[in-house]
Amino acid sequence: MPVYNYECRECSHTFEEMKTIAKYDEPKEKPCPSCYKIGYIDRIVCTSGFVAPERLEATGGCRKVPKEFNNLLKNIKKNAGSKSTIGVHE
């Protein structure tokens, strides 16, 4: 199960949670574990052990997930279980 990283826009608190892909956005609807404000949580991308730390040093190892990537994940989640047409020619 993947581990996702989150950050509060209000107090800058960062935390991680292990979630299924279907539930990766759940923490965005819950209060911040630090300031308890609702609606301020963003999912962020952090470096893995495969990336040299100095590459993302300026961002503290994390950066916000691009909107296009979020849209792609939502589309995958929405279409999960539907018949794939990838590589099928009519």
Backbone torsions as a table, in degrees:
resi	resn	phi	psi	omega
1	MET	NA	133.1	-177.2
2	PRO	-72.4	153.0	175.1
3	VAL	-104.4	127.2	179.6
4	TYR	-109.7	147.5	179.1
5	ASN	-107.9	142.4	-177.3
6	TYR	-133.5	154.8	178.0
7	GLU	-140.9	139.8	176.6
8	CYS	-86.3	126.2	178.1
9	ARG	-69.6	-22.6	-177.1
10	GLU	-81.2	-49.0	-174.2
11	CYS	-115.2	-1.6	179.2
12	SER	67.9	13.9	176.5
13	HIS	-66.7	134.0	176.6
14	THR	-114.8	146.8	178.8
15	PHE	-156.1	166.1	178.6
16	GLU	-129.1	151.5	177.4
17	GLU	-142.1	144.6	176.2
18	MET	-89.6	119.1	-176.2
19	LYS	-139.5	154.8	169.8
20	THR	-74.7	162.0	178.5
21	ILE	-59.3	-36.1	-179.4
22	ALA	-64.8	-22.0	-175.6
23	LYS	-117.3	15.9	-175.1
24	TYR	-63.9	-22.7	-179.5
25	ASP	-92.5	-3.8	-179.2
26	GLU	-51.2	-48.2	-178.1
27	PRO	-60.9	-22.4	179.7
28	LYS	-67.9	-19.5	-178.9
29	GLU	-98.5	-3.4	-177.6
30	LYS	-104.7	164.6	177.6
31	PRO	-69.5	151.6	175.1
32	CYS	-61.5	135.1	179.5
33	PRO	-66.6	-13.1	-178.4
34	SER	-102.2	-54.6	-176.4
35	CYS	-100.7	-8.3	176.5
36	TYR	66.2	14.7	177.5
37	LYS	-83.8	142.0	-177.9
38	ILE	-98.4	139.9	175.0
39	GLY	91.9	12.5	-178.3
40	TYR	-114.9	5.2	-176.0
41	ILE	-88.8	131.2	174.2
42	ASP	-120.4	145.0	173.5
43	ARG	-82.0	136.9	-179.8
44	ILE	-125.5	158.7	178.3
45	VAL	-104.4	130.3	177.9
46	CYS	-116.9	162.7	180.0
47	THR	-67.1	151.3	173.3
48	SER	-102.6	-179.8	178.1
49	GLY	-69.9	-6.4	-177.1
50	PHE	-94.7	-4.7	-178.2
51	VAL	-111.7	134.7	177.8
52	ALA	-61.5	128.5	-175.8
53	PRO	-56.4	-32.5	-178.2
54	GLU	-68.0	-16.2	-178.8
55	ARG	-68.0	-34.1	179.4
56	LEU	-115.5	21.7	-177.1
57	GLU	-56.2	-39.9	-177.4
58	ALA	-63.2	-25.3	-179.5
59	THR	-102.8	8.4	-178.2
60	GLY	72.9	17.8	179.2
61	GLY	88.6	-2.9	-177.5
62	CYS	-132.4	154.4	172.3
63	ARG	-152.2	159.4	-178.8
64	LYS	-68.9	146.6	178.6
65	VAL	-72.2	130.4	178.5
66	PRO	-61.8	144.5	-179.0
67	LYS	-56.8	-38.2	-179.6
68	GLU	-61.6	-38.0	178.8
69	PHE	-67.2	-42.9	176.7
70	ASN	-59.5	-42.8	179.1
71	ASN	-63.4	-39.6	178.0
72	LEU	-62.5	-45.8	178.9
73	LEU	-63.0	-40.4	178.2
74	LYS	-62.5	-39.4	179.1
75	ASN	-66.4	-41.7	177.4
76	ILE	-62.1	-45.5	-179.8
77	LYS	-61.6	-43.0	-179.1
78	LYS	-63.7	-39.3	-175.9
79	ASN	-94.3	3.4	-179.6
80	ALA	-57.8	130.7	179.0
81	GLY	90.7	-15.6	177.6
82	SER	-78.6	158.1	-177.3
83	LYS	-67.0	126.5	-178.9
84	SER	-74.9	142.1	176.1
85	THR	-116.3	11.4	179.8
86	ILE	-65.6	126.0	177.4
87	GLY	80.2	2.4	-179.9
88	VAL	-96.2	126.9	179.8
89	HIS	-110.9	136.2	179.3
90	GLU	-97.1	NA	NA
